[in-house]
């Protein structure tokens, strides 16, 4: 794939519009996350996904356990 130059202007609040052709190619929609990665050649913009974290249920922390060092 040969590089394709797309230009966008930085707005007052630092916002930059990702050109429509690139958004469509990457499947980006409003509200999606992207990461900005610095490299020796420049900046890479990469789509990101939120991965849900499953929290295991824990015991009641208000009740001391025998192995907690309490005597």
KEMIDREN-256423 format. One line per 4 residues: for each residue x, y, z of C-alpha. Coordinates in steps of 0.25 Angstrom, whole numbers, plus 5000, padded with zeros to 4 digits. Example, Ala and Ser with C-alpha at 12.3 -4.5 7.8 and 13.67 -1.06 7.14 Angstrom:
5049/4982/5031 ~ 5055/4996/5029 .
! end
This chain:
5000/5000/5000 ~ 5006/5013/4996 ~ 5005/5025/5006 ~ 4993/5035/5003 .
4994/5049/5008 ~ 4982/5055/5015 ~ 4983/5068/5022 ~ 4974/5073/5034 .
4975/5087/5041 ~ 4976/5087/5056 ~ 4965/5095/5062 ~ 4964/5104/5074 .
4963/5094/5085 ~ 4973/5084/5078 ~ 4963/5076/5071 ~ 4966/5070/5057 .
4956/5064/5048 ~ 4960/5050/5042 ~ 4957/5050/5028 ~ 4944/5043/5024 .
4952/5033/5015 ~ 4961/5029/5026 ~ 4949/5028/5036 ~ 4942/5019/5027 .
4954/5010/5024 ~ 4957/5008/5039 ~ 4942/5007/5043 ~ 4942/5019/5052 .
4929/5025/5057 ~ 4926/5037/5066 ~ 4930/5033/5081 ~ 4941/5023/5077 .
4954/5024/5083 ~ 4968/5026/5076 ~ 4982/5025/5082 ~ 4993/5035/5077 .
5006/5027/5077 ~ 5020/5035/5075 ~ 5030/5028/5066 ~ 5043/5032/5060 .
5036/5035/5047 ~ 5024/5043/5053 ~ 5011/5040/5060 ~ 5002/5028/5057 .
4987/5029/5060 ~ 4982/5015/5064 ~ 4967/5011/5067 ~ 4965/5006/5081 .
4955/4997/5087 ~ 4950/4997/5102 ~ 4951/4983/5108 ~ 4942/4980/5119 .
4948/4976/5132 ~ 4941/4965/5140 ~ 4943/4968/5155 ~ 4942/4955/5164 .
4933/4956/5176 ~ 4942/4957/5189 ~ 4938/4954/5203 ~ 4933/4964/5213 .
4945/4973/5216 ~ 4939/4978/5229 ~ 4940/4964/5235 ~ 4955/4960/5239 .
4959/4947/5234 ~ 4968/4937/5242 ~ 4980/4939/5233 ~ 4979/4954/5233 .
4989/4955/5245 ~ 4978/4959/5255 ~ 4979/4952/5268 .
! end
